[in-house]
Amino acid sequence: MKKTWKVIAALLTLVMIFGVSACSGQKAPAASPSAGAPKLKILDTAYAQEDYAICVKKGSTELLDKINTALKGLIDDGTVKKIVDNYINNVPYDLTFQQKTDGLPELKMGTNAAFPPYEFLQGDKIVGIDADIAAAIADKLSMKLVISDMDFDSVIAAVSSGKVDMGMAGMTVTPERQQNVDFSASYATGIQSIIVPGDSKITSIDDLSAEGATYTIGVQQNTTGDIYASDEFGTDRVQQFNNGADAVQALLTGKIDCVIIDNEPAKAFVAANS
């Protein structure tokens, strides 16, 4: 599925629409690079642009209306800039939420905590942009947030079956997903970027699609990066991984030639292995 988005050349910063933090000042973890690991870099041109949203069970109109109302309130009360500055620009902030959640109804959220800075583990706690937005929504709805970590491709199934009330995992709105779940208003615009080794012969997106090109591409399974790359370059050139960190590790060890992933996680992975 070739995208007109590929002509966009300078869209390598996240544009947040909605957000708030229940865990102020928390950042994506940086892993120590292995000895002799090649330096990584992100290509200057973006691969694709997409909207992220919250998914709920098909037909859950009442819950969806509440979520959308809460999201609008979060941008209107000025918390958007705070969450952006906290996670993207490292500007700490402090917001106070309800102190007591005992007896409140639960708002169950499914996510895949391997996608910094949207969601990642800090000790045994799931934190990040999505976790913070969800906490803010729960606060506005006088509910207790309960987050479940699962494989990315299990999130929609968990929502559809009622195991969780909503899914937030840097999830892009696509026609295929809309057949199974309903989506809220978009809360972020993400950019799909390409990570390569510092000395890679891949210098632009065109190198991947050039005649005779055989470069192998790593993706997180069932993400839009996987969908786009498999459709455009063929499944024989795309290697799927359970999460972005596994794909980056394969890139570091020379098993693949590049990784297609959202730009914010891409920046975190590059920084951790520079």
Buried (B, 14 or more C-beta within 10 A) or exposed (E): EEBEBBEBEEBBEBEBBBBBBBBBEBBBBEEEBEEEBBEBBBBEBBBBBBBBBBBBBEEBEEBBEBBBBBBEBBBEEEBBBBBBBBBBEEEEBEBEBEEEBEEBEEBBBBBBBBBBBBBBBBEEEBBBBBBBBBBBBBBBBEBBBBBBBBBBBBBBBBBBEEBBBBBBBBBBBEEEBEEEBBBBBBBBBBBBBBBBBEEBEBEBBEBBEEEEEEBBBBBBBBBBBBBBBBEBBEEEBBBBBBBBBBBBBBBBEEEBBBBBBBBBBBBBBBEBBE
